[in-house]
Amino acid sequence: MAEKPRFRVRFWGVRGSYPVPGTQTLRYGGNTACVEVDASGRTLVLDAGSGIIALGDSLLRRSNGNALHIALLITHAHGDHLLGLPFFAPLYEPTVSIDFFGPRLAGRDVEGLVVPIMSPPYFPVDIRQLPSQRAFYTLEDNMWIIWKPGYKQPLLLQEHQAAWEPPPLPTEVRVHARFTTLHPQNGSLLYAIEHAGRRLIYATDLEWGEEYQSEMLAFLERADLLIHDAQYTPEDYQHARRGFGHSTYEMAATVAQLARVRELVLFHHEPTYDDQKLERIESATRRQFSRSRLAREAMEIDLLVSP
């Protein structure tokens, strides 16, 4: 009998900008952006902030020395989304293969974004000399990544090519990437992960506005789970953060309402906000969009369980 499909999300890092360890961040966590997705045994990792360090240790324990295949989906190259990568333990294991996906930024493909942060003079170990197997895939706007059952290698398709694909098989995993300029200076990718009839969207580092409304709402439409940037309170945003490329919790709730998503998770928390302030933000957001919560480290969501 075939195994039942799985589609689970676990948060390993939920902060923006920089890590904030300490007693004031124990409830929600202080690590920067990293989310693990288990799609029927296929491991996808969203961003490589400081949260990826603990994730790497966990993945190796769970693999128990067996072959491990990881797809790392990078949104953009800012430090809070990549700073944990040099300390991602699976990179140092010969039984591990990692596929890197990400945008072309400032004229660099995804390999050109990753290699400099893991090579001298910025890091003593050169990623190109590590024993793990690595492949790099640069994504353009509206590209699809498809993993067919039984195949390790991904299929990369343009939007018009993906339109001719047959309906997905039960254990097939599809990722739709959209590039947006709503985060300065070079933009970033949004990812929609589709599996077992459900849809997860990872939309961090973007700022709500008219351009967003016209450009991206259709992409977010009716997501089962929307993980959305909500770094600021409206007061902080109006005072000094407008144009920084991040949203407020009110903006995120408005997006969730307009896109008619099933559940909203606020993400990329401002590092200067302690647990008490984040609790107030969570309560305020629920008054606007009841099916919402703030991301916490170690929080897990099963997309195949109806709320």
C-alpha positions in Angstrom: 0.0 0.0 0.0 1.3 3.4 -0.9 2.3 5.7 1.9 0.0 8.6 2.6 1.4 12.0 1.4 2.9 14.4 3.8 3.1 18.2 3.6 4.6 19.7 6.7 6.3 22.9 7.6 8.7 23.6 10.4 10.1 27.0 11.3 13.8 27.2 12.3 14.3 30.9 12.0 11.6 33.6 12.0 13.5 37.0 12.5 14.6 39.6 10.0 17.7 41.6 9.8 19.9 40.0 12.4 19.8 37.2 15.1 18.6 38.2 18.6 19.4 35.5 21.2 18.4 36.3 24.8 15.7 36.0 27.4 13.4 38.5 25.6 13.0 36.4 22.5 12.5 32.9 24.0 8.9 32.4 23.0 9.1 33.4 19.3 12.8 32.8 18.8 15.8 34.9 17.7 17.2 33.2 14.6 16.8 34.6 11.1 14.9 33.2 8.2 14.8 29.5 7.6 11.8 27.2 7.0 11.8 23.4 6.4 9.2 21.8 4.2 8.7 18.0 4.1 6.8 17.0 1.0 6.3 13.3 1.3 10.0 12.8 2.1 11.4 15.4 -0.2 13.2 18.0 1.8 12.9 21.7 0.8 14.5 24.5 2.7 13.5 28.1 2.4 16.4 30.5 3.0 19.6 30.0 4.9 19.5 32.4 7.8 20.9 31.5 11.2 18.1 29.1 11.7 19.6 26.7 9.1 22.4 25.8 11.5 20.1 23.9 13.9 18.2 22.5 11.0 21.4 21.0 9.5 22.2 19.2 12.7 18.6 17.8 12.8 18.7 16.7 9.2 21.9 14.7 9.7 20.5 13.1 12.9 17.4 12.0 11.1 19.2 10.7 8.0 21.3 8.4 10.3 24.2 8.3 7.8 22.0 7.5 4.8 21.9 9.6 1.6 20.3 13.0 2.0 18.9 15.2 -0.8 18.1 18.8 0.0 16.6 21.6 -2.2 17.6 25.0 -0.9 15.4 27.8 -2.2 17.0 31.2 -1.7 14.8 34.3 -2.0 17.7 36.9 -2.2 21.2 37.5 -1.0 20.8 39.7 2.0 22.8 38.5 5.0 19.8 37.6 7.2 18.8 35.0 4.6 22.3 33.5 4.0 24.4 34.0 7.1 23.8 30.5 8.4 25.0 28.7 5.3 28.7 28.4 6.1 27.7 26.5 9.3 25.1 24.2 7.6 26.6 20.8 8.6 25.2 18.8 5.6 27.5 20.7 3.3 30.4 18.9 4.9 29.1 15.3 4.4 29.8 13.2 1.4 26.4 11.4 1.6 24.6 14.7 1.1 23.5 16.4 -2.2 22.2 19.9 -2.2 20.4 21.7 -5.1 20.6 25.5 -4.7 17.9 27.6 -6.3 17.8 31.3 -6.4 17.5 34.5 -8.4 20.0 36.3 -10.6 20.9 39.5 -8.7 23.3 42.3 -9.7 24.5 40.3 -12.7 25.3 37.2 -10.6 23.7 33.8 -11.0 22.9 31.9 -7.8 26.3 30.2 -7.7 27.9 33.6 -7.9 25.8 34.7 -4.9 26.7 31.7 -2.8 30.3 31.0 -3.5 31.8 34.3 -2.3 30.3 34.0 1.2 31.9 30.5 1.6 35.4 31.1 0.3 38.4 33.2 1.4 38.8 35.9 2.5 35.3 35.9 4.0 35.3 32.3 5.1 38.3 29.9 5.7 36.7 27.0 3.9 35.9 27.1 0.2 32.5 25.6 -0.6 33.9 24.2 -3.9 36.2 21.9 -1.9 33.6 20.4 0.3 32.7 16.7 0.1 28.9 17.2 -0.5 27.5 17.1 -4.0 26.1 20.5 -5.1 24.2 21.8 -8.1 23.1 25.4 -8.8 20.0 26.5 -10.6 19.3 30.2 -11.4 15.6 31.0 -11.6 14.0 33.7 -13.7 10.5 35.1 -13.1 7.6 32.6 -13.6 9.8 29.5 -13.7 8.6 26.2 -12.3 10.6 23.5 -10.5 9.0 20.0 -10.7 10.2 16.9 -9.0 8.6 13.8 -10.5 8.2 10.7 -8.3 11.3 8.6 -8.2 13.5 11.2 -9.7 16.2 13.1 -7.8 16.9 15.7 -10.5 14.5 18.6 -10.8 12.8 19.6 -14.0 13.0 23.3 -14.7 10.3 24.8 -17.0 9.2 28.2 -18.2 5.6 29.2 -17.5 4.4 28.3 -21.0 6.1 24.9 -20.8 4.6 24.1 -17.4 1.1 24.8 -18.7 1.5 21.7 -20.9 2.3 19.5 -17.9 -0.3 16.8 -17.1 -2.0 17.0 -13.7 0.5 16.3 -10.9 0.9 12.8 -9.5 0.1 12.3 -5.8 3.8 12.5 -4.6 4.9 15.1 -7.2 6.2 18.4 -5.9 6.0 21.6 -7.8 7.5 25.0 -7.0 6.4 28.2 -8.8 8.9 31.1 -8.5 7.9 34.8 -9.0 10.4 37.6 -9.0 9.4 40.9 -7.5 11.1 44.2 -7.2 9.2 45.0 -4.0 12.3 44.6 -1.9 15.2 47.0 -2.7 17.7 47.2 -4.2 17.8 44.1 -6.4 14.5 42.3 -5.7 13.7 38.8 -4.5 11.8 35.6 -5.3 8.5 34.4 -3.9 7.9 30.7 -3.9 4.7 28.7 -4.1 5.1 25.0 -3.2 2.3 22.7 -4.5 1.9 19.2 -3.2 -0.9 16.7 -2.6 -3.5 19.2 -3.6 -2.3 22.0 -1.2 -0.4 25.2 -1.8 2.1 26.9 0.4 3.4 30.4 -0.4 6.6 31.9 1.1 6.4 35.7 0.6 9.0 37.4 2.7 10.9 40.7 2.2 8.3 42.6 0.2 6.3 45.8 0.9 2.6 46.2 0.3 1.6 48.8 -2.2 -0.3 49.4 -5.5 2.4 47.6 -7.5 2.0 44.6 -5.2 -1.7 44.6 -5.5 -1.7 44.5 -9.3 1.4 42.2 -9.6 1.1 39.5 -7.0 -2.4 39.0 -5.6 -3.3 36.5 -8.3 -0.2 34.5 -7.5 -1.2 34.4 -3.8 -4.9 33.6 -4.5 -6.4 30.9 -2.3 -3.2 29.7 -0.8 -3.7 27.1 1.9 -0.9 28.7 3.9 0.7 32.1 3.3 3.9 32.9 5.1 4.2 36.7 4.7 6.6 39.4 5.8 5.3 41.5 8.6 8.3 43.1 10.1 6.8 46.3 11.4 4.0 47.8 13.3 2.1 50.5 11.4 3.6 53.2 13.7 7.2 52.1 13.1 6.6 51.8 9.4 5.1 55.3 9.1 7.8 56.9 11.3 11.0 55.6 9.7 10.7 52.4 7.7 8.6 53.2 4.6 10.4 52.0 1.5 12.6 49.5 3.3 11.0 46.6 1.5 9.0 45.2 4.4 5.3 45.0 5.4 3.4 45.7 8.5 1.1 43.1 10.2 -1.9 45.1 9.0 -0.6 44.9 5.4 -0.1 41.2 5.7 -3.6 40.7 7.0 -5.0 42.8 4.2 -3.2 40.7 1.7 -4.6 37.5 3.3 -8.1 38.9 3.1 -7.8 40.0 -0.6 -6.1 36.8 -1.7 -8.6 34.7 0.3 -6.0 32.5 1.8 -6.9 29.7 4.3 -4.3 30.6 6.9 -1.7 33.4 7.4 1.6 33.1 9.3 3.4 36.4 10.0 7.2 36.1 9.4 10.4 38.1 9.4 9.9 39.7 12.8 11.6 42.9 13.7 14.7 42.0 15.8 14.0 44.9 18.3 10.5 43.5 19.2 10.5 41.4 22.3 8.1 38.5 23.0 5.5 40.8 24.7 5.3 43.1 21.7 5.0 40.2 19.3 2.1 38.8 21.4 0.3 42.1 21.0 0.9 42.1 17.3 -0.5 38.5 17.1 -3.6 39.6 18.9 -4.1 42.7 16.7 -3.7 40.7 13.5 -6.2 38.1 14.6 -8.8 40.9 15.1 -8.3 41.8 11.4 -7.8 38.2 10.0 -8.9 35.5 12.5 -7.0 32.6 10.8 -3.6 34.1 11.5 -0.6 33.5 13.8 3.0 34.6 14.3 5.8 32.2 13.2 7.7 30.8 16.2 10.8 28.7 16.1 10.0 25.0 16.3 6.4 25.6 15.2 5.0 23.0 12.9 2.1 23.1 10.5 0.6 20.1 8.7 -1.0 21.4 5.5 -2.9 18.1 5.0 -4.9 18.6 8.2 -7.9 20.8 7.8 -8.0 23.7 10.4 
